Structure formats: C-alpha cells, structure tokens
Amino acid sequence: MNAKTADKIATGVIYAISAIVALILIAMLAFILVRGVPHLSWHFLTSPAKAFEAGGGIGIQLFNSFYLLILAMVISFPIALGAAIYLNEYAKKSKFTTVVRTAIEILSSLPSVVVGLFGFLIFVVQFHFGFSILSGAIALTFFNLPLLTRSIETSLAQIPNLQREAGSALGLSRWETVIHVILPAAVPSIVTGVVLSAGRVFGEAAALIYTAGQSAPALNFADWNPFNIASPLSPMRPAETLAVHIWKINSEGIMPDLDAVSAGASAVLIIVVLLFNLSARKIGAQLYKKLTSA
C-alpha cells in the first residue's frame, strides 16, 4: 500500500467517524425536539408546575434556572478572570503556580454530584444557608470556576506578545497593558468561553439537588424585595431548576401528564443550551468591534 492510498483510507475513516458522531448528536436533538416542541405554549412556559393534576407548566423552574445562572456567573466570572490574568500575565513557574494549576485540574475533574454534596455539607448545613439559591449559586461556582478559568487563560495566551511589547513601548504599565490592550483583544474568545460555560451551568442538575433543593414555592412577582422570602429575587429561598424538575418528575411519577411535561421541559432546556452555543461567537465578535472601534 502506497502513501497516497493510506492517506485516502485514513482520511475516509476520520470523515466517517466525524459523520457518525454528528449523526448521533443530530438524532438525539431531533428526538428530544420532535417529542417536546408540540407541547410548548405560552401557558406552559409561564404557569407554575402542578404535582397531582395535569395542565401545569415550568414558569417558576425556568425563572429559577436563569436567576441561579446569573448569580453563579456574577460570583464565578470575576474570580476566574482574576485567576486567569494572574496565571497568564504575572505568574512565573514556581511551586505555588504548580499547586494552583493542579487544584484547577482537580476541581475540573470532580463529578458534579460530589460538588453538590460538598455544597450541602458546607453551605446548607454548616453555614445554615439551607436549601437556597445562594447555596446553589456557590456550588455552581465551584463547578464552573475551573473551566471558566482555563477558558479565559487560553484566550489571553492567544494574544501575541507583540501587543504586550507595544503597550510597554507606549509607556503603559503591565496592568494598563492588560486592561487596555490584552483584554479588549481577547474579548471575543472570553465571551465565547463565558457563554459556553453558562450553557453548561444552565443544564446542571446533580449539584443543585443537594444545594438549591427540589421544591419551587409559589412566588409573588409583584414583590421584588430580595429580603422577602416570597420574592423572586430572594437568594435564601429554595429553587427547583428546570433540569432538577425534569429529573424529579420522572423519578416520582406522580404527575398525570408526566410525558408531556417532561418532553416539553427537555425541549426548552435543549433550545436554551443551543441558543447559548450558537450566540457565543456572534456576541463575542460584536463586542470586539465595539471595544476596538476607536
């Protein structure tokens, strides 16, 4: 067998494997969407769930998912950004940076259920936060922080050193160079990483079962005082998210229209994650144009 034939065979095998993976993904998405989309309606997306009667929706669970996601990203993004800037722009090879990178790798390899149990023991029990949005957001921070830190660090590392040297030549300090030169240039890939990690967090269930809880109390959407437990903005209330809701109703089996609600909720979850993934690069490119237009 000559080199050209071997190359064609290897290329064909790679294309075939890629096609199989793509077909599996497309088939899975199509199965979920075909079963779930017919059940979607404005009533389904906005009404509260019902346990023992048909006709319930996912309104509160959908709101909880977005609220938890926002809180988790507000907590984790500044920490991840600071850690990535330090590791890529300031840190030298030493035992300390080796320990930090090892800790990030260990955190990224932990199963989400372990993170959830850790959050339950520390935040729910020891800190007496109870099953709450705050406990869930902090647990999701531990879950999301390693991936987000590595993503931002990779984005910063892709910026050519020539831009750092140009900043120094203009008399900028290292910090000013990072803020005014490196970060604007890295915005597209940073935003892409943030949006992708947000999609991953949005679909998380195991870590939230033990921290945010499995109940969704009725909310008073006319009360936006975060210190009232019935307020949608209260961080101390239990909050069943969409992913946890799907797991719960399938495990309990007490809902009359279980199949319809489960299929519809799964379709919503998939659609939201797809929107996160598809919009990531577009948002990053638009921000880059805005930040570098001057």
KEZADO-157877 format. One line per 5 residues: number of its first residue (from 1); their letters; for each residue y negated, x, z negated of N, C-alpha, C. Coordinates in steps of 0.02 Angstrom, whole numbers, m for minus. Layout:
// KEZADO-157877
NUM) a) Y:X:Z:Y:X:Z:Y:X:Z; ...
***
This chain:
// KEZADO-157877
1) mnakt) 60:43:0:0:0:0:m62:44:0; m105:33:51:m165:75:54:m219:48:8; m274:86:3:m327:69:m44:m361:3:m27; m372:m10:37:m407:m72:58:m366:m134:40; m300:m131:51:m257:m187:34:m256:m200:m41
6) adkia) m250:m145:m80:m250:m152:m153:m316:m181:m177; m372:m159:m145:m437:m185:m165:m442:m260:m150; m417:m282:m92:m419:m353:m74:m377:m395:m122; m318:m369:m140:m274:m405:m186:m308:m412:m255; m336:m356:m279:m368:m357:m345:m428:m405:m345
11) tgviy) m467:m403:m290:m525:m448:m285:m502:m521:m283; m449:m535:m246:m423:m603:m243:m398:m627:m311; m365:m583:m349:m341:m602:m416:m399:m618:m462; m452:m576:m458:m511:m587:m501:m544:m653:m484; m552:m667:m419:m582:m730:m398:m539:m790:m420
16) aisai) m473:m782:m415:m428:m837:m434:m432:m851:m509; m434:m798:m550:m441:m807:m622:m507:m840:m639; m561:m817:m606:m627:m847:m618:m627:m921:m598; m596:m938:m542:m593:m1007:m520:m554:m1050:m568; m498:m1024:m595:m457:m1061:m642:m497:m1076:m706
21) valil) m533:m1025:m731:m574:m1035:m792:m628:m1087:m779; m661:m1082:m721:m714:m1130:m704:m686:m1201:m697; m627:m1207:m666:m597:m1273:m657:m577:m1304:m724; m551:m1262:m770:m533:m1287:m836:m595:m1314:m872; m650:m1275:m869:m712:m1296:m901:m739:m1360:m870
26) iamla) m740:m1363:m803:m765:m1423:m769:m722:m1484:m785; m656:m1474:m786:m611:m1530:m801:m622:m1556:m872; m631:m1510:m920:m643:m1530:m989:m708:m1568:m996; m762:m1541:m965:m827:m1575:m968:m824:m1644:m934; m791:m1646:m876:m786:m1710:m840:m747:m1761:m880
31) filvr) m693:m1740:m913:m653:m1786:m954:m695:m1817:m1010; m734:m1774:m1045:m775:m1798:m1101:m830:m1843:m1076; m864:m1823:m1022:m921:m1862:m997:m899:m1928:m966; m843:m1928:m928:m819:m1989:m897:m800:m2041:m950; m769:m2018:m1004:m749:m2063:m1058:m808:m2086:m1100
36) gvphl) m859:m2042:m1108:m912:m2057:m1156:m974:m2088:m1128; m995:m2068:m1068:m1059:m2091:m1040:m1062:m2168:m1034; m1009:m2203:m1014:m1014:m2277:m1010:m1031:m2311:m1076; m1019:m2277:m1131:m1033:m2307:m1197:m1104:m2293:m1221; m1141:m2252:m1184:m1208:m2234:m1207:m1258:m2289:m1191
41) swhfl) m1301:m2302:m1239:m1355:m2351:m1231:m1409:m2334:m1282; m1467:m2364:m1273:m1521:m2352:m1321:m1501:m2376:m1391; m1466:m2432:m1394:m1442:m2457:m1459:m1394:m2407:m1491; m1349:m2379:m1453:m1301:m2331:m1479:m1335:m2268:m1505; m1387:m2245:m1469:m1422:m2183:m1487:m1469:m2191:m1546
46) tspak) m1490:m2251:m1562:m1541:m2261:m1614:m1516:m2299:m1675; m1463:m2337:m1669:m1440:m2378:m1726:m1397:m2337:m1774; m1395:m2355:m1838:m1353:m2319:m1886:m1279:m2334:m1876; m1238:m2290:m1902:m1165:m2300:m1896:m1141:m2355:m1943; m1085:m2385:m1925:m1053:m2437:m1966:m981:m2416:m1978
51) afeag) m958:m2423:m2041:m892:m2398:m2059:m837:m2448:m2044; m844:m2510:m2063:m789:m2558:m2059:m800:m2613:m2008; m851:m2606:m1967:m864:m2656:m1915:m887:m2621:m1852; m877:m2654:m1795:m894:m2625:m1731:m969:m2632:m1718; m993:m2595:m1669:m1063:m2601:m1647:m1110:m2550:m1677
56) ggigi) m1083:m2502:m1714:m1127:m2451:m1743:m1147:m2398:m1693; m1195:m2357:m1713:m1220:m2304:m1669:m1218:m2236:m1702; m1261:m2191:m1677:m1263:m2122:m1703:m1334:m2100:m1716; m1380:m2148:m1727:m1450:m2132:m1732:m1465:m2083:m1788; m1441:m2097:m1849:m1456:m2054:m1906:m1422:m1986:m1898
61) qlfns) m1360:m1986:m1874:m1324:m1923:m1864:m1358:m1879:m1812; m1384:m1910:m1760:m1419:m1872:m1708:m1484:m1842:m1736; m1521:m1881:m1775:m1581:m1855:m1807:m1564:m1799:m1855; m1512:m1808:m1895:m1492:m1755:m1943:m1475:m1690:m1906; m1441:m1695:m1849:m1421:m1636:m1812:m1482:m1596:m1790
66) fylli) m1531:m1630:m1762:m1592:m1596:m1739:m1633:m1569:m1798; m1637:m1607:m1852:m1675:m1584:m1909:m1643:m1522:m1941; m1578:m1524:m1948:m1542:m1466:m1975:m1550:m1405:m1930; m1546:m1417:m1864:m1554:m1363:m1816:m1623:m1331:m1823; m1675:m1372:m1828:m1743:m1345:m1833:m1751:m1305:m1897
71) lamvi) m1727:m1331:m1954:m1732:m1294:m2017:m1694:m1228:m2014; m1633:m1230:m1986:m1593:m1169:m1982:m1627:m1116:m1938; m1657:m1138:m1882:m1690:m1090:m1838:m1754:m1064:m1870; m1790:m1106:m1907:m1851:m1084:m1941:m1835:m1030:m1993; m1778:m1037:m2026:m1758:m987:m2076:m1729:m924:m2043
76) sfpia) m1686:m933:m1993:m1649:m875:m1967:m1689:m834:m1916; m1732:m866:m1876:m1766:m829:m1823:m1811:m773:m1849; m1856:m785:m1899:m1897:m729:m1923:m1855:m672:m1951; m1801:m688:m1987:m1759:m636:m2016:m1725:m596:m1960; m1698:m632:m1910:m1664:m598:m1854:m1714:m556:m1813
81) lgaai) m1773:m583:m1803:m1824:m545:m1765:m1844:m482:m1802; m1856:m487:m1866:m1874:m428:m1905:m1818:m376:m1906; m1756:m400:m1916:m1699:m353:m1917:m1690:m319:m1850; m1698:m357:m1795:m1689:m328:m1728:m1744:m277:m1712; m1806:m293:m1731:m1861:m245:m1720:m1848:m181:m1759
86) ylney) m1827:m188:m1821:m1814:m128:m1862:m1757:m86:m1832; m1701:m119:m1815:m1643:m83:m1790:m1657:m49:m1723; m1696:m81:m1680:m1706:m54:m1613:m1767:m8:m1607; m1819:m22:m1646:m1882:15:m1637:m1895:67:m1691; m1867:58:m1749:m1885:102:m1805:m1826:141:m1833
91) akksk) m1768:109:m1838:m1712:139:m1873:m1684:200:m1836; m1669:251:m1874:m1634:309:m1848:m1561:306:m1870; m1520:344:m1838:m1450:345:m1856:m1441:373:m1926; m1416:332:m1970:m1406:352:m2040:m1351:308:m2070; m1332:324:m2131:m1281:284:m2165:m1306:213:m2177
96) fttvv) m1371:206:m2190:m1399:139:m2203:m1394:95:m2142; m1414:121:m2084:m1411:80:m2023:m1339:66:m2003; m1294:113:m2018:m1223:101:m2005:m1197:44:m2048; m1218:42:m2111:m1197:m11:m2156:m1225:m79:m2132; m1289:m78:m2110:m1321:m140:m2086:m1284:m167:m2024
101) rtaie) m1270:m122:m1977:m1235:m144:m1916:m1164:m168:m1932; m1131:m134:m1979:m1064:m155:m1998:m1066:m224:m2031; m1117:m235:m2073:m1124:m301:m2106:m1136:m355:m2054; m1175:m341:m2002:m1188:m390:m1949:m1123:m406:m1912; m1084:m354:m1898:m1020:m365:m1863:m972:m407:m1905
106) ilssl) m970:m392:m1971:m926:m430:m2015:m947:m503:m2019; m1013:m514:m2027:m1038:m583:m2030:m1023:m622:m1966; m1029:m588:m1909:m1017:m623:m1845:m944:m640:m1835; m899:m606:m1870:m828:m619:m1861:m800:m669:m1912; m842:m690:m1960:m818:m737:m2011:m807:m806:m1981
111) psvvv) m752:m839:m1996:m743:m909:m1973:m796:m954:m2005; m817:m1005:m1969:m869:m1048:m1995:m847:m1085:m2058; m783:m1099:m2065:m760:m1133:m2125:m768:m1089:m2186; m761:m1023:m2178:m772:m976:m2233:m846:m977:m2253; m890:m978:m2203:m962:m982:m2216:m977:m1047:m2254
116) glfgf) m945:m1101:m2233:m955:m1165:m2267:m932:m1163:m2340; m874:m1134:m2353:m850:m1129:m2422:m895:m1084:m2464; m921:m1030:m2434:m968:m986:m2468:m1032:m1026:m2486; m1057:m1064:m2437:m1116:m1105:m2450:m1104:m1157:m2503; m1043:m1186:m2504:m1026:m1236:m2555:m1027:m1205:m2625
121) lifvv) m996:m1147:m2632:m992:m1116:m2698:m1059:m1091:m2723; m1100:m1063:m2678:m1164:m1033:m2698:m1220:m1085:m2702; m1232:m1119:m2646:m1292:m1162:m2643:m1279:m1232:m2671; m1221:m1260:m2656:m1206:m1328:m2681:m1192:m1327:m2755; m1150:m1279:m2778:m1128:m1279:m2848:m1173:m1236:m2892
126) qfhfg) m1181:m1171:m2875:m1218:m1126:m2919:m1293:m1140:m2921; m1323:m1150:m2863:m1395:m1163:m2860:m1413:m1237:m2869; m1362:m1280:m2874:m1371:m1351:m2887:m1413:m1386:m2833; m1406:m1362:m2771:m1439:m1397:m2716:m1401:m1461:m2696; m1338:m1463:m2715:m1296:m1520:m2697:m1282:m1521:m2622
131) fsils) m1247:m1574:m2600:m1237:m1583:m2528:m1304:m1604:m2498; m1336:m1559:m2463:m1404:m1572:m2440:m1417:m1535:m2374; m1472:m1556:m2343:m1493:m1523:m2281:m1510:m1450:m2294; m1541:m1437:m2352:m1559:m1368:m2368:m1497:m1323:m2374; m1445:m1348:m2408:m1383:m1309:m2413:m1353:m1297:m2344
136) gaial) m1353:m1348:m2302:m1326:m1341:m2235:m1367:m1292:m2193; m1433:m1295:m2198:m1476:m1251:m2158:m1466:m1178:m2178; m1459:m1165:m2243:m1448:m1096:m2265:m1380:m1071:m2243; m1329:m1115:m2247:m1262:m1096:m2223:m1264:m1081:m2148; m1299:m1122:m2110:m1305:m1110:m2038:m1344:m1046:m2023
141) tffnl) m1389:m1027:m2068:m1425:m964:m2060:m1376:m906:m2064; m1332:m906:m2113:m1281:m854:m2118:m1235:m854:m2057; m1221:m913:m2031:m1178:m921:m1973:m1212:m896:m1910; m1277:m907:m1904:m1314:m893:m1842:m1347:m824:m1841; m1361:m796:m1900:m1401:m735:m1905:m1371:m675:m1867
146) plltr) m1306:m661:m1872:m1280:m602:m1836:m1287:m608:m1761; m1270:m665:m1733:m1275:m675:m1660:m1348:m670:m1637; m1392:m701:m1674:m1463:m701:m1655:m1492:m631:m1661; m1474:m594:m1713:m1499:m526:m1721:m1477:m481:m1664; m1413:m484:m1647:m1388:m442:m1592:m1419:m462:m1525
151) siets) m1430:m527:m1516:m1460:m551:m1453:m1531:m524:m1445; m1571:m529:m1499:m1640:m505:m1495:m1642:m429:m1489; m1598:m395:m1525:m1596:m321:m1520:m1578:m299:m1449; m1531:m333:m1417:m1514:m318:m1348:m1573:m330:m1301; m1610:m384:m1314:m1669:m399:m1273:m1721:m344:m1279
156) laqip) m1732:m319:m1340:m1781:m265:m1350:m1757:m200:m1319; m1692:m187:m1323:m1664:m125:m1296:m1669:m122:m1220; m1673:m180:m1187:m1677:m182:m1114:m1746:m163:m1087; m1797:m161:m1130:m1864:m143:m1108:m1866:m67:m1098; m1888:m43:m1040:m1889:29:m1026:m1933:67:m1075
161) nlqre) m1913:128:m1093:m1953:170:m1137:m2021:187:m1108; m2027:181:m1041:m2090:195:m1008:m2145:150:m1036; m2129:88:m1053:m2179:43:m1080:m2200:64:m1151; m2154:90:m1189:m2171:115:m1255:m2216:176:m1250; m2200:220:m1202:m2241:280:m1192:m2310:261:m1166
166) agsal) m2314:209:m1125:m2379:186:m1101:m2422:160:m1158; m2391:124:m1204:m2428:100:m1263:m2454:157:m1305; m2412:208:m1315:m2434:266:m1354:m2491:303:m1318; m2486:307:m1252:m2539:341:m1213:m2606:304:m1218; m2604:239:m1228:m2665:200:m1236:m2692:201:m1307
171) glsrw) m2659:238:m1351:m2682:244:m1420:m2656:190:m1466; m2608:151:m1445:m2580:99:m1487:m2530:129:m1537; m2530:102:m1596:m2479:122:m1644:m2411:94:m1623; m2359:115:m1657:m2292:90:m1639:m2289:14:m1650; m2318:m10:m1705:m2316:m82:m1719:m2356:m120:m1667
176) etvih) m2415:m95:m1648:m2455:m128:m1597:m2420:m128:m1530; m2384:m75:m1515:m2346:m72:m1453:m2291:m125:m1453; m2257:m132:m1510:m2204:m182:m1515:m2232:m253:m1506; m2288:m267:m1539:m2317:m334:m1539:m2347:m352:m1471; m2385:m305:m1442:m2424:m321:m1382:m2390:m301:m1316
181) vilpa) m2339:m259:m1319:m2308:m235:m1257:m2234:m255:m1254; m2196:m235:m1306:m2123:m244:m1303:m2103:m317:m1310; m2130:m352:m1361:m2110:m422:m1371:m2128:m467:m1312; m2189:m463:m1284:m2203:m506:m1226:m2156:m492:m1167; m2138:m429:m1157:m2093:m413:m1102:m2022:m438:m1115
186) avpsi) m2004:m443:m1179:m1936:m464:m1197:m1930:m538:m1209; m1985:m575:m1204:m1985:m647:m1219:m1932:m686:m1180; m1926:m677:m1113:m1876:m718:m1078:m1805:m712:m1106; m1782:m651:m1118:m1714:m643:m1143:m1709:m663:m1216; m1763:m654:m1255:m1762:m676:m1325:m1756:m752:m1329
191) vtgvv) m1796:m787:m1289:m1794:m860:m1290:m1726:m885:m1265; m1699:m851:m1215:m1632:m869:m1191:m1581:m864:m1247; m1583:m809:m1284:m1537:m800:m1340:m1547:m851:m1395; m1610:m867:m1409:m1626:m916:m1462:m1600:m985:m1442; m1612:m1005:m1380:m1591:m1072:m1358:m1515:m1077:m1356
196) lsagr) m1482:m1024:m1333:m1409:m1024:m1331:m1379:m1027:m1402; m1409:m990:m1448:m1385:m993:m1517:m1399:m1061:m1548; m1455:m1093:m1528:m1469:m1160:m1552:m1416:m1210:m1529; m1394:m1202:m1467:m1340:m1245:m1442:m1276:m1235:m1482; m1262:m1172:m1500:m1203:m1158:m1540:m1208:m1189:m1609
201) vfgea) m1267:m1184:m1640:m1278:m1213:m1706:m1274:m1289:m1704; m1301:m1319:m1651:m1302:m1392:m1646:m1232:m1422:m1647; m1184:m1387:m1619:m1116:m1414:m1617:m1072:m1392:m1675; m1100:m1359:m1725:m1061:m1335:m1781:m1043:m1392:m1829; m981:m1390:m1853:m958:m1443:m1899:m928:m1414:m1963
206) aaliy) m885:m1364:m1958:m847:m1341:m2016:m892:m1318:m2072; m944:m1279:m2056:m988:m1253:m2108:m1028:m1308:m2143; m1039:m1364:m2107:m1081:m1417:m2134:m1042:m1468:m2175; m976:m1471:m2164:m935:m1518:m2203:m941:m1503:m2278; m945:m1438:m2296:m946:m1417:m2366:m1016:m1406:m2393
211) tagqs) m1068:m1414:m2351:m1136:m1400:m2374:m1183:m1458:m2364; m1187:m1485:m2304:m1232:m1542:m2291:m1199:m1608:m2309; m1133:m1609:m2315:m1099:m1669:m2336:m1073:m1711:m2277; m1039:m1765:m2295:m1008:m1808:m2244:m1034:m1879:m2249; m1093:m1888:m2275:m1123:m1954:m2280:m1192:m1954:m2249
216) apaln) m1212:m2012:m2225:m1278:m2020:m2193:m1312:m2081:m2224; m1345:m2072:m2282:m1378:m2130:m2314:m1432:m2159:m2269; m1447:m2223:m2281:m1500:m2256:m2242:m1567:m2222:m2254; m1604:m2212:m2201:m1669:m2178:m2204:m1726:m2226:m2192; m1781:m2213:m2225:m1842:m2253:m2215:m1888:m2213:m2169
221) fadwn) m1887:m2230:m2105:m1926:m2192:m2056:m2001:m2207:m2061; m2021:m2251:m2106:m2092:m2262:m2119:m2117:m2216:m2174; m2072:m2182:m2208:m2090:m2137:m2263:m2077:m2065:m2241; m2131:m2028:m2229:m2124:m1958:m2206:m2142:m1908:m2260; m2138:m1930:m2323:m2149:m1885:m2379:m2085:m1847:m2394
226) pfnia) m2083:m1781:m2383:m2020:m1744:m2391:m1995:m1742:m2462; m2035:m1763:m2511:m2013:m1762:m2581:m1976:m1826:m2600; m1977:m1877:m2557:m1940:m1938:m2570:m1870:m1932:m2538; m1819:m1949:m2577:m1751:m1939:m2554:m1734:m1983:m2495; m1768:m2040:m2486:m1754:m2085:m2430:m1793:m2065:m2367
231) splsp) m1836:m2015:m2373:m1875:m1993:m2315:m1831:m1954:m2267; m1842:m1963:m2202:m1803:m1923:m2153:m1816:m1848:m2160; m1874:m1829:m2187:m1892:m1758:m2192:m1869:m1726:m2258; m1838:m1764:m2302:m1816:m1737:m2366:m1761:m1685:m2355; m1772:m1623:m2378:m1720:m1572:m2369:m1665:m1575:m2421
236) mrpae) m1672:m1619:m2471:m1624:m1621:m2526:m1576:m1680:m2520; m1577:m1716:m2465:m1531:m1772:m2455:m1469:m1750:m2417; m1412:m1782:m2429:m1352:m1766:m2388:m1364:m1788:m2316; m1333:m1753:m2269:m1347:m1768:m2199:m1285:m1754:m2157; m1252:m1807:m2137:m1195:m1801:m2092:m1222:m1790:m2020
241) tlavh) m1201:m1737:m1989:m1224:m1722:m1921:m1178:m1753:m1870; m1196:m1746:m1807:m1158:m1778:m1753:m1087:m1749:m1749; m1082:m1682:m1752:m1016:m1650:m1748:m972:m1670:m1807; m1001:m1672:m1867:m963:m1692:m1926:m942:m1766:m1921; m986:m1807:m1893:m971:m1878:m1884:m911:m1888:m1838
246) iwkin) m908:m1850:m1784:m851:m1855:m1738:m787:m1837:m1774; m788:m1783:m1812:m728:m1762:m1850:m709:m1815:m1902; m760:m1841:m1937:m746:m1888:m1992:m715:m1953:m1968; m745:m1984:m1916:m719:m2049:m1895:m650:m2043:m1864; m635:m1986:m1834:m568:m1976:m1807:m516:m1962:m1861
251) segim) m537:m1930:m1915:m491:m1915:m1969:m479:m1975:m2014; m529:m2018:m2022:m521:m2077:m2065:m488:m2135:m2027; m510:m2148:m1966:m479:m2201:m1925:m492:m2271:m1950; m548:m2283:m1984:m561:m2350:m2012:m612:m2389:m1970; m639:m2359:m1918:m689:m2392:m1876:m655:m2432:m1821
256) pdlda) m669:m2496:m1813:m635:m2536:m1762:m644:m2509:m1692; m706:m2488:m1675:m719:m2462:m1608:m722:m2385:m1609; m673:m2357:m1644:m669:m2284:m1653:m671:m2247:m1586; m630:m2267:m1538:m626:m2231:m1475:m692:m2231:m1438; m727:m2288:m1438:m790:m2292:m1402:m844:m2249:m1435
261) vsaga) m848:m2253:m1502:m898:m2214:m1538:m884:m2140:m1533; m821:m2121:m1540:m802:m2050:m1535:m816:m2022:m1465; m798:m2061:m1414:m810:m2038:m1345:m885:m2033:m1330; m924:m2083:m1353:m996:m2081:m1341:m1030:m2025:m1378; m1011:m2014:m1441:m1041:m1960:m1481:m1023:m1892:m1451
266) savli) m961:m1884:m1428:m941:m1821:m1397:m980:m1808:m1333; m992:m1861:m1294:m1032:m1854:m1233:m1103:m1832:m1248; m1133:m1862:m1300:m1201:m1843:m1320:m1203:m1770:m1342; m1153:m1750:m1381:m1150:m1681:m1404:m1145:m1632:m1346; m1102:m1647:m1298:m1094:m1604:m1240:m1158:m1602:m1198
271) ivvll) m1189:m1660:m1188:m1250:m1663:m1147:m1306:m1621:m1179; m1313:m1626:m1245:m1366:m1588:m1279:m1352:m1513:m1274; m1291:m1492:m1285:m1274:m1421:m1279:m1284:m1396:m1208; m1266:m1436:m1158:m1278:m1418:m1088:m1353:m1411:m1074; m1393:m1456:m1101:m1465:m1452:m1092:m1493:m1388:m1123
276) fnlsa) m1467:m1370:m1182:m1488:m1307:m1213:m1473:m1248:m1167; m1413:m1247:m1140:m1392:m1191:m1098:m1430:m1189:m1032; m1440:m1246:m1000:m1472:m1248:m935:m1547:m1235:m939; m1578:m1253:m996:m1650:m1244:m1002:m1670:m1176:m1029; m1621:m1137:m1053:m1637:m1074:m1087:m1677:m1026:m1042
281) rkiga) m1652:m1011:m983:m1685:m963:m939:m1751:m990:m912; m1754:m1054:m897:m1815:m1083:m870:m1872:m1079:m921; m1858:m1095:m984:m1909:m1091:m1036:m1931:m1019:m1045; m1883:m972:m1046:m1900:m901:m1054:m1945:m876:m998; m1930:m894:m937:m1970:m872:m880:m2041:m900:m883
286) qlykk) m2049:m963:m903:m2115:m993:m908:m2156:m960:m964; m2125:m945:m1021:m2160:m911:m1075:m2181:m841:m1054; m2139:m807:m1017:m2155:m739:m994:m2216:m741:m949; m2219:m789:m903:m2278:m795:m859:m2341:m807:m899; m2335:m850:m950:m2394:m867:m990:m2419:m808:m1030
291) ltsa) m2371:m770:m1059:m2390:m714:m1104:m2414:m653:m1065; m2393:m646:m1003:m2412:m587:m964:m2462:m602:m909; m2490:m664:m908:m2535:m683:m855:m2600:m643:m856; m2620:m620:m915:m2682:m583:m921:m2675:m512:m896
***
